[in-house]
Amino acid sequence: NTLDVSRNNISKIPASFVNLSALTELRMDMNEVAELPKQFGELHNLRSLLLDHNVLTALPMSMMNLALLELLNLEFNALEIIPSLQNMASLRVLLLSHNRLTVTPAGIGKLGKLNT
């Protein structure tokens, strides 16, 4: 199940968004999203998450619960730190360029499926 709301002017995601529990792909790139709901990690079936080209400065700790996630694109945001990724064992593609990161995300060394 895919939801594509890319290339809009979305700036806020309601907390009720996490009720879309069957969602496997979320395309929310090229918007104005500044923050994600704290419960965002409850979208347990997500396999592909595109949040590039937004204005995110932080991610909720619940993101580490996205264990089935295979693709995570966070490029072109304003992120300074990424929560631990060690529980994202299925992650194959991680895109983090053009942010404000000063350290490598914790747990990245434990992602055995990550393409390098």
ABEGO torsion letter per residue (X at the ends): XBBBABGBABABBBAAAAABAABABBBABGBABABBBAAAAABAABABBBABGBABABBBAAAAABAABABBBABGBABABBBBAAABAABABBBABGBABABBBBGAAABAABBX
